[in-house]
Amino acid sequence: MATKRTKEILALLDEHYTREYKCYLNHENPGQLLIATILSAQCTDARVNVVTKDLFQKYPSMEAFANADLNELEQDIKPTGFYHNKAKNILGCARKIMDTYHGEVPSRLEDLITLPGVGRKTANVIRGNIFHEPSIVVDTHVKRISRRLRLTKEEDPVKIEMDLMKVLPKDHWILYNIQIITFGRQICFARGPKCEECFLTKYCKERRK
């Protein structure tokens, strides 16, 4: 249950960033978002969007990805980094979706995390943005800032997810991630955060040091 303190934090986030749902990865369907999310590991969303602009034209369907040549796909996604593993996971993912789920990206968390290269973070991105299932995505911004705001003391992303599920109301689960990404990119950097511009300083343990 959200405490008075947590509600105040969420109200300030709503005030500054609205309650508009926004996905930073460009996509037109569930399969594209799945591929883009796999590519986003250790890579900026902006760079992924540059790569997927051509990638999704070359491979317009999950079937096209499933039939892709591994070496060629590696070169197509090389600018996103870690392209050997990412290409292997994309191929495996696409083939399993074609073979097991008739070409449709599954909606259940239990099914999504069986796909190559898909962990809870990627699964929750899909569930939240495509299927509108209340989900908490723990990325680097959510981990860092949730700890600074003392919404969790954990380091492990799964444990952070469980803590946030306890303290955040469900109508903010997806929204919190969207807002915190923006906050983390504009103000609350990992190094040299703009504390003088921050509207959450009274709730931040780092600021009090």
C-alpha positions as CSV (number, residue, x, y, z in Angstrom):
1,M,0.0,0.0,0.0
2,A,1.3,3.4,-0.9
3,T,2.3,5.6,2.1
4,K,1.7,9.3,2.3
5,R,5.4,9.8,1.3
6,T,5.1,7.6,-1.7
7,K,1.9,9.3,-2.8
8,E,3.6,12.7,-2.6
9,I,6.5,11.4,-4.8
10,L,4.1,10.1,-7.4
11,A,2.0,13.3,-7.4
12,L,5.2,15.3,-8.1
13,L,6.1,12.9,-10.9
14,D,2.6,13.3,-12.4
15,E,2.8,17.0,-12.1
16,H,6.2,17.3,-13.9
17,Y,5.8,14.5,-16.5
18,T,2.0,14.0,-16.8
19,R,0.4,10.6,-16.9
20,E,0.9,10.1,-20.6
21,Y,2.1,6.7,-21.6
22,K,5.1,6.8,-23.8
23,C,7.4,4.1,-25.1
24,Y,10.8,5.3,-26.2
25,L,11.4,2.4,-28.6
26,N,9.8,2.9,-32.0
27,H,7.5,0.0,-33.0
28,E,4.3,-0.8,-34.8
29,N,3.5,-4.2,-33.4
30,P,4.4,-6.5,-30.5
31,G,7.1,-8.3,-32.5
32,Q,8.9,-5.1,-33.3
33,L,8.9,-4.0,-29.7
34,L,10.2,-7.3,-28.6
35,I,13.1,-7.1,-31.1
36,A,13.8,-3.5,-30.2
37,T,13.9,-4.3,-26.5
38,I,16.4,-7.1,-27.0
39,L,18.5,-4.7,-29.0
40,S,18.3,-2.0,-26.3
41,A,20.4,-4.0,-23.8
42,Q,23.6,-1.9,-23.2
43,C,22.5,0.5,-25.9
44,T,20.6,3.8,-26.0
45,D,17.0,3.8,-27.2
46,A,18.0,6.5,-29.8
47,R,20.6,4.3,-31.4
48,V,18.2,1.3,-31.4
49,N,15.6,3.5,-33.2
50,V,18.1,4.4,-35.9
51,V,18.9,0.7,-36.4
52,T,15.4,-0.6,-36.4
53,K,14.2,2.0,-38.9
54,D,15.9,0.0,-41.7
55,L,15.8,-3.3,-39.8
56,F,12.0,-3.5,-39.7
57,Q,11.8,-2.7,-43.4
58,K,14.3,-5.5,-44.2
59,Y,12.5,-8.0,-41.9
60,P,8.8,-7.0,-41.9
61,S,7.5,-9.9,-39.9
62,M,8.4,-12.4,-37.2
63,E,8.7,-15.1,-40.0
64,A,11.2,-12.9,-41.8
65,F,13.4,-12.7,-38.6
66,A,13.0,-16.5,-38.1
67,N,14.4,-17.1,-41.6
68,A,17.2,-14.5,-41.4
69,D,20.8,-15.5,-42.0
70,L,22.7,-15.2,-38.7
71,N,25.8,-13.5,-40.1
72,E,23.8,-11.0,-42.1
73,L,21.6,-10.2,-39.1
74,E,24.7,-9.6,-37.0
75,Q,25.9,-7.0,-39.5
76,D,22.4,-5.4,-39.6
77,I,22.4,-4.9,-35.8
78,K,26.1,-4.3,-35.2
79,P,25.8,-0.6,-34.1
80,T,23.7,-1.7,-31.1
81,G,26.7,-3.6,-29.6
82,F,26.9,-7.2,-28.4
83,Y,25.6,-8.1,-31.8
84,H,26.7,-11.8,-31.7
85,N,24.5,-12.6,-28.7
86,K,21.6,-10.3,-29.8
87,A,21.4,-11.8,-33.3
88,K,21.5,-15.3,-31.9
89,N,18.7,-14.4,-29.4
90,I,16.6,-12.7,-32.0
91,L,16.8,-15.7,-34.3
92,G,16.0,-18.1,-31.4
93,C,13.2,-15.9,-30.2
94,A,11.6,-15.5,-33.6
95,R,11.8,-19.2,-34.4
96,K,10.2,-20.2,-31.0
97,I,7.4,-17.7,-31.6
98,M,6.7,-19.1,-35.0
99,D,6.9,-22.8,-33.8
100,T,5.3,-22.5,-30.4
101,Y,3.0,-19.5,-30.5
102,H,1.9,-19.5,-34.2
103,G,3.8,-16.3,-35.0
104,E,2.1,-14.3,-32.2
105,V,4.1,-12.8,-29.3
106,P,2.6,-14.3,-26.1
107,S,1.2,-12.1,-23.3
108,R,1.9,-14.2,-20.3
109,L,5.0,-13.5,-18.3
110,E,5.6,-17.2,-17.9
111,D,5.7,-17.7,-21.7
112,L,7.7,-14.6,-22.5
113,I,10.6,-15.5,-20.2
114,T,11.0,-18.8,-22.0
115,L,12.0,-16.9,-25.2
116,P,15.8,-16.7,-25.8
117,G,17.1,-13.3,-24.6
118,V,14.0,-12.4,-22.8
119,G,14.1,-11.8,-19.0
120,R,11.6,-10.2,-16.7
121,K,12.6,-6.7,-17.8
122,T,11.9,-7.3,-21.4
123,A,8.8,-9.4,-20.6
124,N,7.4,-6.5,-18.5
125,V,8.1,-4.0,-21.3
126,I,6.0,-6.1,-23.6
127,R,3.2,-6.8,-21.1
128,G,3.0,-3.1,-20.1
129,N,3.2,-1.4,-23.5
130,I,1.5,-4.0,-25.7
131,F,-0.9,-5.8,-23.5
132,H,-1.5,-3.1,-21.0
133,E,-1.0,-5.5,-18.1
134,P,0.2,-3.6,-15.0
135,S,4.0,-4.3,-14.9
136,I,7.0,-2.8,-13.4
137,V,10.2,-2.6,-15.5
138,V,13.4,-2.3,-13.5
139,D,16.0,-0.8,-15.8
140,T,19.1,1.1,-14.7
141,H,17.2,4.4,-14.0
142,V,14.5,2.7,-12.0
143,K,17.1,0.8,-9.9
144,R,19.2,3.8,-9.2
145,I,16.4,6.3,-8.5
146,S,14.2,3.9,-6.5
147,R,17.1,3.3,-4.1
148,R,17.8,7.0,-3.9
149,L,14.2,7.7,-3.0
150,R,14.3,4.8,-0.5
151,L,11.5,2.9,-2.2
152,T,13.8,-0.1,-2.0
153,K,17.1,-1.1,-0.4
154,E,17.6,-4.0,-2.8
155,E,20.3,-4.4,-5.5
156,D,18.7,-7.3,-7.4
157,P,16.3,-6.2,-10.1
158,V,13.7,-8.9,-9.3
159,K,13.7,-8.0,-5.6
160,I,13.4,-4.3,-6.6
161,E,10.4,-5.2,-8.8
162,M,8.8,-7.0,-5.9
163,D,9.4,-4.1,-3.5
164,L,7.9,-1.6,-5.9
165,M,4.9,-3.8,-6.5
166,K,4.2,-3.5,-2.7
167,V,4.6,0.3,-2.4
168,L,3.3,1.6,-5.8
169,P,-0.4,1.6,-6.7
170,K,-1.1,-0.5,-9.8
171,D,-2.2,2.5,-11.9
172,H,1.4,3.8,-11.6
173,W,3.3,0.6,-12.3
174,I,4.0,1.2,-16.0
175,L,3.7,5.0,-15.6
176,Y,6.4,5.1,-12.9
177,N,9.0,3.5,-15.3
178,I,8.2,6.0,-18.0
179,Q,8.4,9.0,-15.6
180,I,11.6,7.7,-13.9
181,I,13.4,7.2,-17.3
182,T,12.7,10.8,-18.2
183,F,13.7,12.0,-14.7
184,G,16.9,9.9,-14.9
185,R,17.8,11.3,-18.3
186,Q,17.1,14.9,-17.5
187,I,18.0,15.4,-13.8
188,C,18.9,12.3,-11.7
189,F,22.1,11.1,-13.5
190,A,24.2,8.3,-12.1
191,R,27.1,10.7,-11.8
192,G,26.7,14.4,-11.2
193,P,22.9,14.6,-10.8
194,K,21.3,18.1,-11.1
195,C,20.2,18.2,-7.4
196,E,19.7,22.0,-7.7
197,E,17.0,21.4,-10.3
198,C,15.4,18.4,-8.6
199,F,11.9,18.5,-7.4
200,L,12.3,15.3,-5.2
201,T,15.3,16.4,-3.1
202,K,13.4,16.2,0.2
203,Y,12.8,12.5,-0.4
204,C,16.3,11.6,-1.6
205,K,18.8,9.9,0.7
206,E,21.7,11.0,-1.5
207,R,20.9,14.6,-1.2
208,R,20.9,14.4,2.6
209,K,24.5,13.2,2.8
